[in-house]
């Protein structure tokens, strides 16, 4: 047993020095770990705050998108309702015809002068009907029903030089 005592004593001294060094390293690392733990906790809190703020922003955007979708749907329904009102279709047709006339005026060379002449004549007829110079019946019913031709009507009104 004596021979084991010779080996045990240096072993125990080495073990004690190793444990002492381990304890010193452990205490030193624990001291370094505390600020790191605080830093990690601060970062976690910061991340949590950021995620909450982003969640609020996302929720606000989602609500705004829903609101805008609802407004868009309401406007679409209102637009359809307005398009169904009496007279709206006629106004739409008027815009379509105006665009078609503009395109024809640009593309057809002989169309523009004839169109301008016909437009002036139609405006004059409407003005005469509004002033009471021509009867209301003549405004509604075409002159072919009365037996008057276009030239005879011009001769009666005194516009002989404009044919």
C-alpha positions in Angstrom: 0.0 0.0 0.0 3.0 2.2 0.5 3.7 2.3 -3.1 0.3 3.6 -3.8 0.7 6.4 -1.3 3.7 7.6 -3.2 1.6 8.0 -6.3 -1.6 9.2 -4.6 -0.1 12.2 -2.9 1.3 13.9 -6.1 -1.9 12.9 -7.9 -4.1 14.6 -5.2 -1.8 17.7 -5.3 -2.2 17.8 -9.1 -5.9 17.2 -8.8 -6.2 20.0 -6.3 -4.2 22.5 -8.5 -6.4 21.5 -11.5 -9.6 22.0 -9.5 -8.3 25.3 -8.2 -7.5 26.5 -11.7 -10.9 25.2 -13.0 -12.6 27.1 -10.2 -10.7 30.3 -11.0 -11.5 30.0 -14.8 -15.2 29.2 -13.9 -15.5 32.3 -11.7 -13.7 34.5 -14.3 -16.0 33.3 -17.1 -19.1 33.8 -14.9 -18.1 37.4 -14.4 -17.8 37.8 -18.2 -21.1 36.0 -18.8 -23.2 38.4 -16.6 -22.8 41.4 -19.0 -23.4 39.1 -22.0 -26.6 37.8 -20.4 -27.7 41.4 -19.8 -26.8 42.3 -23.4 -28.8 39.3 -24.7 -31.8 40.2 -22.5 -31.6 43.8 -23.8 -31.5 42.5 -27.4 -34.4 40.2 -26.8 -36.4 43.1 -25.3 -35.5 45.3 -28.3 -36.5 42.6 -30.7 -39.8 42.0 -28.9 -40.5 45.8 -29.1 -39.6 45.9 -32.7 -41.9 42.9 -33.5 -44.8 44.5 -31.6 -44.3 47.8 -33.5 -44.2 45.9 -36.8 -47.3 43.9 -35.9 -49.2 47.1 -35.1 -48.0 48.6 -38.4 -49.0 45.5 -40.3 -52.4 45.4 -38.6 -52.9 49.1 -39.5 -52.0 48.5 -43.1 -54.3 45.5 -43.3 -57.2 47.6 -41.9 -56.4 50.4 -44.3 -56.4 47.9 -47.2 -59.7 46.5 -46.1 -61.1 50.0 -45.9 -59.8 50.9 -49.3 -61.2 47.7 -50.8 -64.6 48.5 -49.2 -64.4 52.1 -50.6 -63.5 50.7 -54.0 -66.4 48.4 -54.0 -68.8 51.2 -52.9 -67.4 53.4 -55.7 -67.8 50.6 -58.2 -71.5 50.1 -57.2 -72.1 53.8 -57.2 -70.6 54.1 -60.6 -72.8 51.3 -61.9 -75.8 52.9 -60.3 -75.0 56.2 -61.9 -74.5 54.6 -65.2 -78.0 53.1 -65.0 -79.7 56.4 -64.4 -81.9 57.8 -67.2 -79.9 59.9 -69.6 -76.5 58.5 -68.7 -76.5 56.1 -71.6 -77.3 58.9 -74.0 -74.5 61.1 -72.5 -72.1 58.1 -72.9 -73.3 57.6 -76.5 -72.7 61.3 -77.1 -69.1 61.0 -75.9 -68.7 58.0 -78.1 -70.1 59.8 -81.2 -67.9 62.8 -80.4 -64.8 60.6 -80.3 -65.8 58.9 -83.6 -66.4 62.3 -85.3 -63.0 63.5 -84.1 -61.3 60.3 -85.5 -63.2 60.7 -88.8 -62.3 64.4 -89.0 -58.6 63.5 -88.6 -58.6 60.5 -91.0 -61.1 61.2 -93.8 -60.1 64.2 -95.9 -63.5 65.0 -97.5 -65.4 64.3 -94.3 -64.4 67.4 -92.3 -65.8 70.2 -94.5 -69.1 68.3 -95.1 -69.4 67.6 -91.4 -68.8 71.2 -90.4 -71.4 72.3 -92.9 -74.0 69.7 -91.7 -73.2 70.7 -88.1 -73.8 74.4 -88.7 -77.1 73.6 -90.4 -78.2 71.4 -87.6 -77.3 74.1 -85.0 -79.3 76.7 -87.0 -82.3 74.4 -87.2 -82.2 73.8 -83.4 -81.9 77.5 -82.7 -84.8 78.3 -85.0 -86.9 75.7 -83.3 -86.0 77.0 -79.8 -86.8 80.6 -80.9 -90.2 79.4 -82.2 -89.4 80.2 -85.9 -90.2 76.6 -86.8 -92.9 74.5 -85.3 -92.2 71.9 -82.7 -93.7 69.2 -84.9 -91.2 70.0 -87.7 -88.4 69.6 -85.1 -89.5 66.1 -84.1 -90.9 64.8 -87.4 -88.5 64.7 -90.4 -89.5 67.1 -93.3 -90.0 64.2 -95.7 -93.4 63.6 -94.0 -94.6 67.0 -94.9 -93.6 66.8 -98.5 -91.0 69.5 -98.3 -87.6 68.7 -99.7 -84.5 70.2 -98.1 -84.0 72.7 -101.0 -87.6 73.9 -100.9 -87.3 74.6 -97.2 -84.1 76.7 -97.9 -85.9 78.6 -100.6 -88.8 79.4 -98.2 -86.5 80.6 -95.5 -84.6 82.9 -97.9 -81.2 81.2 -97.9 -80.9 80.8 -101.7 -77.2 81.8 -101.8 -76.0 79.1 -99.4 -76.8 75.9 -101.3 
